[in-house]
Amino acid sequence: MCKIGIKTSLIILIAAIMFSSCDQNKVYDTYVDLENSIWNVDTLPTYNFEIENENQKYNISYNIRYADVYPYHNFYMKYFLEDSSKNIIDSELQEIILFDKKTGTPLGDGLGDIFDREVLVFEGFKFPSKGKYTFKVKQFMRVDNLPGIMSFGLKIDRPEK
């Protein structure tokens, strides 16, 4: 039988508390991987989640994983927010900047040629009612096959007080 010392047990306990407290505000956090790191114009990453409190304000962020071979400095996309009856309750064309326009430096965190960028797009967003929602994303870059985007994620959390 393996013996764990008091110091090791204390470190594990503190780490467990820290990791569990980090997730208390998280409502939803999921990535959709794009096949062969190519986002086809007909591919709409889709995210299904449930909102339990319509009085709560939420922060909504995109998590984009991309390669340094991505051919543009920016990324245009359109989102569609649907309620449980499939009615589109919100939709907007958005621009996300992935590289510094002047220097070409990736704006995300990365290692080697792969970068992750979290972009807060809605701060204090209120859903109209509690219930199930669907969030869809369509690339709007005027090319059928957009190379260099590896995955696209949606993160919803409660703002820290």
Secondary structure, DSSP 4 states (H G I P E B T S, - for coil): -----HHHHHHHHHHHHHHHHHTTTEEEEEEEEPGGGEEETT---EEEEEES-TTS-EEEEEEEEEETT-SSSEEEEEEEEE-TT--EEEEEEEEEE-B-TTT--B-SEEETTEEEEEEEEEEEE--SSSEEEEEEEEE-SS-SEEETEEEEEEEEEPPP-
